[in-house]
Amino acid sequence: MPTRPTRAALALLTGVALAAAAGCGAEPLQSNVHPGAAAVVAGERISLSDVDDLAQRYCDFVSARNASAEQVVPMRLVRAATLDILVQRSIAEQYAAAHDLDVRKARRLLGTEAEQQAVQQQIDEGERAVFEEVQLQLDTAAVYLAAGGADAFAAGRVPEPDAMTQGQALVDEWAADKQITRDPRFASLETEYDVDSDSLARPVSELAELAANYDPAEAANADYIAALPASQKCG
C-alpha cells in the first residue's frame, strides 16, 4: 500500500512523530486554540481526548504485537506522532471538501490493499481499525490518491504509481497558507527542547537533562525510560 512507512511496532511512531505535517506552519498556542484542544487546523478542532484515545489504542496495538521486542518509548512521543497523523488527516479532509473531491473509488482501492496487508500481517479483526487509522493512515491516503489520480479514476483506469505522491503535493500546496495552532505540549520534537541562550529556562534535574537530550531517532537512555511512570511509557 503506497502510504507512509509501515515499519513494525514503535519504530513507526518515531518516524511519524519526526515528520511534521508537510507544508503547514504550526504556531504556538494562541487565543484561537480552543480550550481542551490539542490543535486547531484551519478552524477545525482536534481535541486532547481524541489524541489521547488514539495514542493509547495504537500503543496497545504495537505493544501487544511486539511483546518480546523490549522496545519502550516515552508516551509523549506516541501522542506527538498521533497528533501529527490527526493534523494531516484534517488537512486532507478539508482539501477534499473544498474541492468537492470524490474519494470513494480511491478508498475502495486502498481498502482492498489494506485488507490484504492485514491478512499478511495477521492483524486480528478487532485491531483492523487502529491498524488502518494509524499505521496505514487510510483516510489521508485516500484523499491523496483521489487528488493525484482524479483523471485516471474519471477515465475508469487505475492511477499511476506516483499518483499518491502527486496528490499529497497538491494537498500540501493548498494547505501552505492555512493556519495551524498547537498546544505547546505538542511542539515539534526537533525543536521541543532547544534552549535559547538568552532564556532563563534550564533543565536542572538529572531526569530533566535526560529528557532534554532525548533523541527519538536513537535508543532511549535506560535511566530516562526507567524514571518515567508507567502511564508515560509505551512498549
C-alpha positions in Angstrom: 0.0 0.0 0.0 1.7 3.2 -1.1 1.3 5.3 2.1 3.7 6.3 4.8 6.2 3.7 6.1 4.6 0.6 7.6 7.5 -0.5 9.7 6.6 -2.7 12.6 5.9 -1.5 16.1 7.2 1.5 17.9 9.9 2.4 15.3 7.0 3.6 13.1 6.0 6.1 15.8 9.4 7.7 15.8 9.3 8.2 12.1 5.8 9.7 12.1 6.5 11.9 15.0 9.6 13.5 13.4 7.7 14.3 10.2 5.6 17.4 10.8 2.6 18.0 8.7 4.2 18.9 5.4 3.6 22.4 4.0 1.8 23.6 7.1 3.2 26.2 9.5 2.4 25.2 13.1 2.3 28.1 15.6 2.5 28.2 19.4 -0.7 28.1 21.4 -2.7 31.3 20.7 -6.1 32.6 21.7 -7.8 30.8 18.8 -6.8 27.4 20.2 -10.0 26.2 21.8 -9.9 25.0 25.5 -9.3 21.3 25.5 -7.8 21.3 22.0 -4.5 19.7 21.1 -4.6 21.7 17.9 -6.8 23.8 15.6 -6.3 23.2 11.9 -7.8 26.0 9.8 -10.6 26.4 12.3 -11.1 22.6 12.9 -10.6 21.5 16.4 -8.6 18.3 17.3 -9.3 17.6 21.0 -6.9 16.4 23.6 -9.2 13.5 24.3 -9.1 12.4 20.7 -5.3 12.4 20.7 -5.0 10.5 24.0 -7.6 7.9 22.9 -5.9 7.1 19.6 -2.4 7.3 21.1 -3.4 4.7 23.7 -5.1 2.4 21.3 -2.1 2.4 19.0 0.3 1.9 21.9 -1.7 -1.1 23.0 -1.7 -2.4 19.4 2.0 -2.2 18.8 2.9 -3.3 22.4 0.8 -6.4 22.1 2.3 -7.3 18.7 5.9 -6.8 19.9 5.8 -8.0 23.5 9.3 -9.6 23.1 10.9 -6.6 21.4 11.6 -4.8 24.7 11.4 -1.5 22.9 10.0 1.2 25.1 9.4 4.9 24.1 8.0 7.8 26.1 4.3 8.1 25.7 4.7 11.8 24.8 6.4 10.6 21.6 3.3 8.5 20.8 1.0 11.4 21.5 3.0 13.7 19.3 3.0 11.2 16.5 -0.7 10.8 16.9 -1.4 14.5 16.7 0.7 14.8 13.5 -1.5 12.0 12.0 -4.7 13.7 13.0 -3.5 17.1 11.7 -2.6 15.5 8.4 -6.0 13.8 8.2 -7.8 17.1 9.0 -5.9 18.9 6.3 -6.6 16.2 3.7 -10.3 16.0 4.6 -10.6 19.8 4.4 -8.9 19.7 1.0 -11.4 17.1 -0.2 -14.3 19.1 1.0 -13.0 22.4 -0.6 -12.5 20.7 -3.9 -15.7 18.5 -3.9 -13.3 15.6 -4.3 -14.9 12.1 -4.6 -12.7 9.7 -2.6 -14.9 6.7 -2.9 -13.0 4.9 -5.6 -9.7 5.7 -4.0 -11.0 4.4 -0.7 -12.2 1.2 -2.2 -8.9 0.6 -3.9 -6.8 1.3 -0.9 -9.3 -0.6 1.3 -8.7 -3.8 -0.7 -4.9 -3.3 -0.3 -5.3 -2.6 3.4 -7.3 -5.9 3.8 -4.5 -7.8 2.0 -1.9 -6.3 4.3 -3.9 -7.0 7.4 -4.2 -10.7 6.4 -0.5 -10.9 5.5 0.5 -9.3 8.9 -2.1 -11.4 10.8 -3.9 -8.4 12.1 -7.0 -9.5 14.2 -10.4 -8.2 13.2 -10.5 -6.2 16.4 -7.3 -4.4 15.6 -8.1 -3.5 12.0 -9.5 -0.1 12.8 -6.4 1.2 14.5 -4.1 -0.5 12.0 -5.8 1.3 9.2 -6.2 4.6 11.0 -2.6 5.0 12.3 -0.2 2.6 10.6 -1.7 2.9 7.1 -3.3 6.3 7.6 -6.1 5.2 5.2 -8.3 8.3 5.4 -5.5 10.6 4.5 -4.1 8.3 1.8 -7.5 8.0 0.1 -7.6 11.8 -0.3 -4.1 11.9 -1.7 -4.8 9.1 -4.2 -8.2 10.7 -5.2 -6.5 14.0 -5.8 -3.5 12.7 -7.7 -5.4 10.1 -9.6 -8.6 12.1 -10.4 -8.2 11.9 -14.2 -7.4 8.2 -14.1 -10.4 7.4 -11.9 -12.7 9.5 -14.2 -11.5 7.5 -17.2 -12.0 4.2 -15.4 -8.3 3.5 -15.0 -6.2 2.6 -12.1 -4.0 5.6 -11.2 -0.2 5.6 -11.9 2.1 4.5 -9.0 3.1 8.1 -8.3 -0.5 9.4 -8.1 -0.5 9.4 -4.4 2.7 11.5 -4.2 1.3 13.9 -6.7 -1.9 14.1 -4.7 0.0 14.9 -1.5 1.8 17.7 -3.2 -1.5 19.2 -4.3 -2.8 19.0 -0.7 0.4 20.4 0.7 0.4 23.3 -1.7 -3.3 24.1 -0.9 -2.6 23.9 2.8 0.5 26.1 2.8 -1.3 29.3 3.9 -3.7 27.5 6.3 -3.2 28.4 10.0 -2.4 25.5 12.4 -2.1 26.2 16.1 -1.0 23.6 18.6 -0.9 23.3 22.3 2.8 23.8 23.2 2.9 20.4 24.7 2.8 19.1 21.2 5.7 21.2 19.8 7.9 19.6 17.1 10.2 17.0 18.5 13.0 18.6 16.5 12.8 21.8 18.4 10.9 21.0 21.6 13.9 21.0 23.8 16.0 23.7 22.2 17.0 26.2 24.8 17.7 29.8 23.7 20.9 31.2 25.1 19.0 34.2 26.5 16.4 32.1 28.2 16.2 31.6 31.9 14.7 28.2 31.5 17.2 25.4 32.0 16.7 21.7 32.8 18.1 21.3 36.3 17.4 17.7 37.5 19.1 14.7 36.1 15.7 13.5 34.6 15.2 16.9 33.0 18.6 16.7 31.4 17.9 13.2 30.1 14.5 14.4 28.7 16.1 17.4 27.1 18.7 15.3 25.4 16.3 12.5 24.3 16.7 11.7 20.6 13.8 9.6 19.3 15.9 8.5 16.4 18.3 6.7 18.8 17.8 4.2 21.6 16.4 5.9 24.6 18.6 6.3 27.7 17.7 3.5 30.0 17.7 5.7 33.1 15.3 8.2 31.4 12.9 5.4 30.5 13.1 3.8 33.9 12.4 7.1 35.6 9.1 7.6 33.7 5.9 6.5 35.4 4.2 3.5 33.8 1.5 5.8 32.3 4.1 7.7 30.4 5.7 4.7 28.7 4.7 2.8 25.6 6.1 -0.7 24.9 
